[in-house]
Structures are given as structure tokens and as C-alpha cells.
Amino acid sequence: MIDENSSDPVTLSGSCHCGAVRFTATLTEGFASARRCTCSICRMRGAVAVTSTPDAFTLTKGEDKLATYRFNTGVAEHHFCSVCGIYTHHKRRSNPNELGVNVACLEGVSPFDFREVKVHDGQRHPSDDPEHRSHSAGVLRFEPTTEA
């Protein structure tokens, strides 16, 4: 069980669905950094991402299987497995010194472990704002059933 409110760094292993891409990531802001976004690509992929950095993220297998997608300004780098198609992580446009890591790829973690996830307004991107402000679009909630 995770502590979704903890900002303590935690190091976990992760992989894509087929296991061709494997990595170790330190979540530099813990699970409290969990977020979704309403920009065009995040809206379509629907992943919950947590924060790491390039220095705190190590590919341990499958660098040759990792594909990268860029669009618009080309600053953000969206990485996914070329075999199974699963998005594993991305370099953020809002802060290229940070990575977003797909929580569904982390061992022992599920997007459904988070009762509430902050949603950033990707239509008003911080990199397009002269003061580099982030805007909230809301909160996504998950309420598990109590049925057995």
C-alpha cells in the first residue's frame, strides 16, 4: 500500500506491459506529486504521472525498444515501448529537468491506489504563461465499491 500524500522520495522499479523496457526511478517528490493533465496528449493517454528527474531515472533494459514522440514545441519527450506501446515516462515541457513517470508501470503501484489526483490545466500550459504559472483543472476521484 502506498501513502499517496507522502512527499518523501521513494525508489521503485518499473516496466512496460511486455517487459521489454525496464527502469528504476526515484520519485523525488513522492506519491504526493501524482497528477493528470488536460493537454492533448495527456487527455488521450489518461495516465497518472509522478515526478522524477533524469538523474533519478535509470533505464535498466530495453533502451533500443524505447520510442520517443515529440510534437508542438518539441521540448517534451514522450517515451513508450515500441513493442507493446505502453507509455512509461516523459520529459516535461513545463520543466525539462523533471520527468513524469506512469504510475501504472511502477511495481506494486496502480492508478487506482490514488483516491484523488490533481488535474493540471494543460490548455493553459505554464510554458505559455509569462509568469510560468500552473493552473488547476480540477481533481479526479476514484471510489472503490464495497462489494465483495
N, C-alpha and C positions, 0 to 999 in steps of 0.2 A: 504494500500500500504506500502511496506517495503522500507527501504533505504539499498539497497544491498551493499553500500560502507561504511556503518557505522560500526565502531568497538566498539561502545558503547554497554555495556551489556544490554540485554533485557530478560525479563522473560515471558514465554509463556506456555500455557497448550498444551498437545498433546495426541494423542491416536493412536492405530492401526485402521485398517479399520472397524472391527466389534465392537470396543469399549470395548472389554474385558480387554485390557491393557490401562491404562491412567497414565499420568505423568505430572509433571511441571518441566521445565528446564530453567535455566538462561544460555543464550548464552553468555559466558564470554568474547568472542571476537566479539560479534555482528554478523550481517549478512555478514560482510566482510570476515569471516572465511569460507564461503561456498567453498566446494571443491568436486571434484570427484577423483578417483584413478584408476590406471590400474592394481592393483594386481588381482589375480584370482577371489576372491570373490566379490570385488567391481565392477570389469568389468562385472560380471554376474548379479549383482543385480541392477546396474545402478542408484543408489540413489545419491542425492546431500546431503552432510552432513555438519553440522555446529558444532562448538566447544562448549562443556560444560565441567564440571568436575563432578566427583562422588559426591562431596559435594554440587554442584549446581543443582543436578538432583534428583527428588523425585518421586518414583512410588506412585501413589495415589489409584490405583486399579489394581487388576489382577496379583499380584506377582506370584500367583500359576498358572497363564496362560502363564507366560513368559518362553520361552525356550531359551537355550543357545547353540551355536555352536562354537566349537574351532577346529583348525586344525594347521598343521605345528608346530610352536613352542609352541602353546597353550597359548601364552600371551594374544592375542586379544580375546575378548569375544563378539560374535555377537549375539544380543538378538532379538527375534522375537516372535510374538503372536502364541501360539500353536493352536489357533482356526482358525484364518484367514491367518496366515503365513506371515504377514507384518513385515518387519524389522523395528524396532523402534529406536535402538541405538546400539552402540558398544563401548567397551573399546579398545583404540588404542594400537597397538603393538609399534608404533613409540614413544608413550608417554602414559604409563599406568595410568598416573594421569589425562588424558583427555578422554572425551567421544566424539564420533561423533554421532550427532542426525540427524535422517532422516527429512529433511525439509518438506517432504510431509505429515508427521504425526503431524506437528505443526498447531494449529488452525489459520486460516487466512493466511497461507503461502503455496505457491506452488513452485515446482522446476522451473516453467515457469515464476516466478517473477524475476529470475536472467537472465539478458541479457548475461552475461559472467560468466563462472565458471572455476576457475583454476583446472587443472587436474594434480595430482601428479603422478610421475612415480613409480608405485608400483612394477615394475620389478627390480628397483634399490632401494630397501627399505632402509630408513635411519637406521634401526636397524642392517642392514647387512653392513653398511659403518663404517669403523673405526672412522671417524670424525663425524658420525651421521648426514650427510648432506642429505637434501631433494633435489630431482631433479624434475624439471617440465617436464611433457609430452606434455603440450600444454594448450589450452583454448577451452572450449566447448561453443558455442554461440547459443542463441535462438533468432530468429527474427520472431515476430508475424506478421501474414498477416494483411493487412489493409482492407480486405474485411469485409463487414457487415454481 
